[in-house]
């Protein structure tokens, strides 16, 4: 009887999710699909201009660097103009810059065009996160985070496979297709959220402004900053920049196989993302962040030591499982800190910025290590970064999920 009641409650909660969340989930899939098309081609496209491994990695970092620089301004724009217009504008900026990459004639043009896309990327990322925090039911934040992340990673599953195949059409084709995908996503969000009252800027006397200093008082928020930095370094930086190069230059496989290698990681994510979000709503955030960081860290270290294609795919899958366990839980923990009745633009922007810092630094450091030492060293350092990021979560306390109360807007120590 109790099991039936639990299932009934879960179904009720699933049905009660606002329509706006599903719109953001669908748009996330389209965005990720296009990103997955570009990921296998980007490092090799950069190398086609006769540059080294480090320079090819810098192209990945340039995108994240512009995200990092513009993140504080994105938070202010969202506070002033609302999430929806900033989200759409950001998508359009990335669409134009990505299309321009397809026509780059030099390495420096590619670097500039790709970097400019980071401005739009941080605009729609911060906007989407703000909407999810504000719209998601407090007791379903983990599930919503898992749904959103799953949609992104399902796009990454199919994207690299298609992108790897498209390399036969030339390294420029994926950029044009990604630009079109972003235009589609902008149209979907613009039409579906046009008349939504939930998507309008929040107003009212009960609205509270949360400053960064206040959020930093939470050990869970501080731990989330560290794990998001490691996630940016390993998942969004080194994985995208180094895996295609490792597959081609160390394992001796073709460029199309790079898409398969990236997909193995994404499949590992997708297997656990939604479940991990639901589990964190029920059992707490900390256990899943800890387990995820450790699994991803060890898996990444082993990836760099493999000489077998099959073993490399297996370790990529395992590392993806770890990432899938940790990411929904850490994002839901940040949402717990901010609450649904507070504006936390700088808090959310800073959380996003830590991942961008990792994405900027990670590929450059890993590229240098691979070029002057070895690929195994580059992957080992990346894995250690993930393991170190688990320490603050371990020290933060036993309970990492706030008890949801009517005063959800009041920040609470989710680690006590």
N, C-alpha and C positions, 0 to 999 in steps of 0.2 A: 504493500500500500504506500509505504513511504517513497519507494522508487518511482511509482506512478505519479505521486504528487510532485516529485522533483522534476520529472520529465514534463509534466504539465506546466509547471512554473517556467521552465526553460523555454517551452514553446510559446508561452504567453509573452515572455520578454522578447523573444525573437520577433514576434509579430508586432510588438509595440515600438520597434525601432523607427525613428522618423524617416520619412522618404528622402530627406536631404542626405542622410548617411549613405543610402544606396546609390544616390547620384554621384557622391564623391568616390564611392567604391568603384563604380563603373568607369568614371573618368580616370581613376588611378590605374585601372587595367590598361586603358588605351595609352596612357603616358608610358607605362612600363613596357608595353609591347614595343613601342617605338624606341625606347631606350635600349631594350634588348637587341633590336636590330643593329644599332650603332656600336654597341659594346665590343663585339668581336672584330669589327673593322677599324675602330679608331686607332689602336696602337699601331697596327700594320699600315694604316693610311699615313700616320705620322712618319713611320719608318721609310715610306716610299719617297720621302723628300731627302733621303740620304742623311738621316740623323741617327744618333746612337740610342741605346735603350733608355738612358736617363732622360734625354730630350723627348722621347716618345712618352715617357711617364709624366713629364711636366705638362703635357696636353691635358691629361686627366686632372692634374692638380690645378691647372688654370681655371677650369670650370668651378671647382670647389673654392678656389681663392676668391673669385668674384662673388660667390654665394656668401662667403665669410665676410667680406668687406661690406656688402650691401644688406646683410641680415638686420642690423639695427634700424636702418631706414625702412626696411620692409615692415618691421614691427610697428613703427610709428605710422606708416601709411595705413596699415590695417586698423589701428586704433582710430584714425581720423576718418577714413573713407569706407571702412567695412571690408569684410572678407571677400565677398563675391567679386566686386570690380577689380580688386588687386589680384585675385586668383586668375581671372580671365586675362588681364593685362600681362601677367607673368607668363602664361601659356603662349600668348601671341609673341612675346619677345623671344622666347626659346625657339618657337617655330621659325621665325625669321632668321635668327642666328644659325640655327641648324641647317636650314636651306642654304645659307651662305657658305657653310663649310663644304658643301658639295662642289662649290665653284672655286675653292681655294687653289691658288697656283703655287704658293710657297708655304713652307713650314710656318713662317711667321703669320701669314694670313690665317692659316688654320688655328694657330694658337690664339689670335685675337678674336676670331669669330666664335670659337668654342668658349673662350673666357666670357664674352658678352652674354652668352646664354645663361651663365651662372646668375646674372642679375634677375632674369625672369624666373629662374628656377627657385631661388629663395623666396620670391614673392608668392608663388603659388604653394610652396611648401609650408611657409608660416601661416598663410591664409587657411589652408586645409586643416592644419593642426589646430588652429584657433577654433574653427567650426566644429571639429570633432570633439574638442574638450567642452565646448559650450552646449552642443546639441545632445551628445551621448548621455543616456541615463546613468547616474552615478554608479549603480550596481551592475552595469554592463560595460564598463569602460574597457576592461580587458578584452571582452569579446569584440567590441567595436574596433579596437586597435588591431586585433587579430584579423578581422575581416578586411580592414583597410590594407594591412600589410600583405595579406594573402592575395588580394586583387593585384597588387603591385608585383608580387613575385610570380603569380600565374602569367602575367605579361612577360616576366623575365624568363619563364620556362619556355614559352613559345617564341619569344623574340630572338634569343640567340640562335635557336635552331633555324629560323627563317633567315636571320641575318647572316649566319654562316653559309647558308646556301646562296644568298644573294651576292656573296663575294665573287661568284662566277660572273655576275653582271658588272663587276668593277667595284672598287672600294668607295665610290662616290654615291652609288645608288641608295644604300641604307639611309644616308642623311636626308635625301629628298623624301623618302617614305616616312621617316620620323617626323619631318616637318608637317606633312599632311596629317599624320596621326594626332599631332598636337592641335592642329586647327579643328579637327573633329572633336577632341576633348573640350576645347574652348566653346564650341557651339553647343555641346551637350550641357555643360554647366550653365552657360548663358541662358538657354531656353528653359531648362528644368528648374532653375533656382530664381528665375526672374521675378516671380510673384510670391516667393516664400517669405513669410514673416520671420521664420527662424534664421534665415540667411541675412537679414538686415542687421545693421549695427545695434548692439545691445544698449538700451537706455533704461533709466529708472533710478529712483532714489536708493534702492537696495543694492545697486551695483557698486562693487568695491574694487579699487585699484590695488593690485599686488605689485610691489616693487621687487627688484632682484635681490636686494639685501634681505628682505623678509623670507624669500624662498630659500636663500642660502642658509637660513637657520635650520632647515630640515636636513638631517643626515642622508635621507633617501634622495633628495634632490641633488645633493653634492655627489652621492654615489652614482646617480643617473648621468651626471655630467661626465664622470670618468668613463663609465661603460659606453656612453654614446661616442666619446672620443675614440675609444678602442674600436667600436663598431665602424666608425667612419674610416679609420686607418685600415682595418682588415677587409671589411666587406665592400665598402664603396670605393676604396682607394686601391689597395694592393691587389685585391681579387680581380678587379676590372683591368688594371694596368699590367699585372704580372702574369696572370694565368694564361692569356693568349700567347704571350712571349715564351713562357715556360713550355707550353705545349709544342710550339713550333721549334724553338731553339734547343731545348733540353731533351724533349721526348721524341723529336723528329717527326712530328705529325703535321698534316696539312692545316691550312688556315681554317677550313671548314670545321675541323675537329675542335677548334677553340670554342665554338658555339656550343658543342656538346658538353665540353668541360664546364662551362659556365652554367649550363642547364642542370647538370648534376647537383651543383650547390643549390640552385633555386628549387629543385624538386625536394631536397632535404628540408628546406624552409617550409614549403607548402604542406608537407606531410603533417607538421606539428603546429603551424601558426594558429589556426582557429582554436584547436584544443588547448594550446598553451594559454591563450587569452581567457578562455572560459575557466580553466583551472586556476589562473591567477585571481579571477573574481571570487572563486570559492575558497582557495587555500592560502592566498597571499602572493605578493609579487616576488619577494626575495628568493625563495627556493628555486624558482624557474630562471631568474636572472643568473644566480650563482651557477646552476647546472649548465645553463647555456653557454656562459662565458668559458667555463672550463672545457666543455666538449669542443667548442669552436676553436679554442686556443690550442689544445692538443692536436686536433685534426689538422689545423693549419701547419703546425710544426712537421707533422708526418708527411703532409703533401709535398713539402720541399725535399724530402728524402727519398721519394719514390722514383723508381726507374721503370716501373711497369705502368702501362696505360690503364689497365684494369684497376690496379691498386690506386692510381691517382683519382680515378672516377669515384671509387668507393670512399676515399678520404675526403674528397670534395663533398660528397653526399653527407657524410658524418658531420663535417664542419657546418654544412647548411642546417642540419638538425639542431646543432647548438645555437646557431644564430636565430633560428625560428623559435626556440624556447625562450630566449632572453628578450628579444625586441618588443613584443606586445606587452610584456610585463613591465619593462622599464618605462615605456611610453604611458601606460596606464598609471604607473606610480607618479609620474609627473602630473598627469591629469588630477590625481588625488590631491596633490599638493596645491594646485591652482584652484580647483573646485569649479563648479559650473556657474557660480554666481559672482565671479570675479574676472576682471580683465587682467591678463598677465602677458601682454604682448612682449615686453622685455624678457620675461621669464622663459617663455616659449622660444623666443628668438635666440636666447643664450644657449638653451638646450640644443637647438638645431646647429648653432655655431660650433659647438664642441665637436660634433660629427664632421663638420666642414674642415675644422682645424686638422683633424685626423686624416681626412681625405686629401688635404693639401700636402701634409708632411709625409704621410705614409708612402705614396708612390715614389716620391723623390728619394727618401732614405732607402727604400727597398730597391729602387733602380740603381743607386750607387753601390749598394751591397752586392747586387747581382752582377754588376759590371766589373767590379774590382775584386770581389771575393767569390761568391757563388750564389746561385738561386736558392740553395738549401739554407744558406745563412739569412737571406732576405726573408724567407718564409718562417724561419725559426724566431727571428726578432719579432716578426708580426704576431706569432703565436704567443710569445712571452708578454707582449703588450696586452693581449686579451686576458691572460692569467692574472697579471698585476691588477687589472681593472676589477677583478672579482674581490679583491681585498676590502675595499670600502663597503661593499655590500655585505660581506661577512661580518664586519664590525658594526654595521648599522643597527643591529638588533634583530630580534626574532620575528616581530610582526611587521610586515611591510605594507599592509593594506589598511587604510583608515576604515573605521566603522562609519558607515554612511549615516549622517544625521541631517535634520532639517537645516542646520547651520553649515551646510557644505561649503559655503564660501569662506569659512574661517580656516586658515591654514593649521594643520595639525602635524605632529611629528609622526610620520608613518613608519618610523624605524624603532619606536619605543615599544 
